[in-house]
Amino acid sequence: MDLFTYYQSTSSHRVRIALALKGLDHTVIPVNLMRVADVYLLPQLYAARRYGAELEV
């Protein structure tokens, strides 16, 4: 079983504890969520705010 984790995620810690208590084998795959946000989220935000225009609410 693969477990994708982020070091600051309390949910990931709880899942790791539960897997350990149940004795299930798993592979921890660290994911940097800040990097994921930079790569995938920020381009969309910049496109929405083209030329510094504000988004209408």
C-alpha positions as CSV (number, residue, x, y, z in Angstrom):
1,M,0.0,0.0,0.0
2,D,1.3,3.5,-0.9
3,L,0.8,6.3,1.5
4,F,1.4,9.8,0.2
5,T,2.3,12.1,3.1
6,Y,3.2,15.6,3.9
7,Y,5.4,16.1,7.0
8,Q,3.0,18.7,8.5
9,S,-0.2,16.7,7.8
10,T,-1.7,15.5,11.0
11,S,-4.0,13.3,9.0
12,S,-1.0,11.5,7.5
13,H,0.4,10.9,11.0
14,R,-2.9,9.4,12.1
15,V,-3.1,7.1,9.1
16,R,0.6,6.0,9.7
17,I,-0.3,5.2,13.3
18,A,-3.4,3.2,12.3
19,L,-1.4,1.2,9.7
20,A,1.3,0.5,12.3
21,L,-1.2,-0.7,14.9
22,K,-2.9,-3.0,12.4
23,G,0.4,-4.3,11.2
24,L,-0.2,-3.4,7.6
25,D,2.8,-3.0,5.2
26,H,2.9,0.3,3.5
27,T,5.4,2.5,1.6
28,V,5.6,6.1,2.7
29,I,5.9,8.5,-0.3
30,P,6.6,12.1,0.8
31,V,4.9,14.8,-1.2
32,N,5.8,18.5,-0.9
33,L,2.4,20.1,-1.0
34,M,3.9,23.6,-1.2
35,R,5.7,22.6,-4.4
36,V,2.5,21.0,-5.8
37,A,0.7,24.3,-5.1
38,D,3.4,26.3,-6.8
39,V,3.4,24.1,-9.9
40,Y,-0.4,23.5,-10.3
41,L,-2.2,26.2,-8.4
42,L,-0.2,29.4,-8.9
43,P,-0.4,29.4,-12.7
44,Q,-4.2,29.3,-12.5
45,L,-4.2,32.2,-10.0
46,Y,-1.8,34.3,-12.1
47,A,-4.0,33.6,-15.2
48,A,-7.1,34.8,-13.3
49,R,-5.3,38.0,-12.2
50,R,-3.8,38.8,-15.6
51,Y,-2.1,42.3,-15.6
52,G,-2.8,42.6,-11.8
53,A,-6.5,42.9,-12.3
54,E,-8.6,42.1,-9.2
55,L,-11.1,39.2,-9.3
56,E,-14.7,40.3,-8.9
57,V,-16.5,38.9,-5.8
